[in-house]
Amino acid sequence: MVVKRIIANIAAPDVKAAQAFYGDILGLDLAMDHGWIVTFAAPIIEARPQVSIATQGGSGTPVPDLSIEVDDLEEVLRRVKAAGLKLEYGPAHEPWGVKRFYLRDPFGRLINILSHEEEG
């Protein structure tokens, strides 16, 4: 038996509010829309399903509801600022080799946006 994927489900009173954050800011494609549920997805990449269990979010931060790794953190940060969204933490260079920031999605979930820093 193999776990093929893990899907994060977020309860929301209005699924349409997800487009501005998950679509416009993070650049995810709308993969499914049944009216009562919308699913956003990135292009298919080689990745393993993951679940993280934590006592803290690192550097003394709260455990985020979701962690989203991106290839261009500065572009996402630019979009976040253009949308007038408030950062809850960062941007910070962490000792474990990532640059990241926290913010809340339209449904109040704490989101960790991160990018692995280049070694060198």
C-alpha positions, 0 to 999 in steps of 0.5 A: 500500500502506498499513500499517493497524495495528502490533501489539506481541507480548509473549512470556509463559509465562502469558497470564492474568497480562496481565489485571491489568496491561493490563485492570485497570490500563490499562483495555484491553478483552479483544478476543481470547482463544484461550488461547495468545494474548490481545489487549487493545484500546482503543476505536477512535480515529483514530490512525496506526500508529507505530514509534519507533527510539531510542538512549535513552528521553529524559532519560537513561532506557532505551528502553522496550519499549512507550509507552502514551499515556493520557488520564488519567495520574493515574488510571493512577498511582492504579491502579498504586499501589493494585496495589502496582507499583513505578515505575522512573522518574517521574512526571516532567514532560518538556521535550518536553511530556509527563508520564510514568512507567515501570514493568514489566509482569508479563512484565518489559517496560519500559512508558512510560505518558504523557500530553501536557500541556495547553498554556497 
